[in-house]
Amino acid sequence: MAIASCPDCEQEIELRPLVQVGDELTCPHCESDLVVISLDPLELDWAYIAPAEDDDEWDDDEWDDQDL
């Protein structure tokens, strides 16, 4: 059984046998979307989640109104 650490909560996650680079999963502890980026050593990173098609894009002046 393969074990890797979540990059977000740092908890150990048991992965299925024969895991491959590019496999996506959700951390059972913090629910972060993750992807396998390396097998030796076994390493996970945050998965890229594309925004939904119907998400409105912010206008430039909306960015100026946000507190940083």
Buried (B, 14 or more C-beta within 10 A) or exposed (E): EEEBBBBBBEEEBEBEEEBEEEBEBEBEEEEBEBBBBEEEEBBBEBBEEEEEEEEEEEEEEEEEEEEE
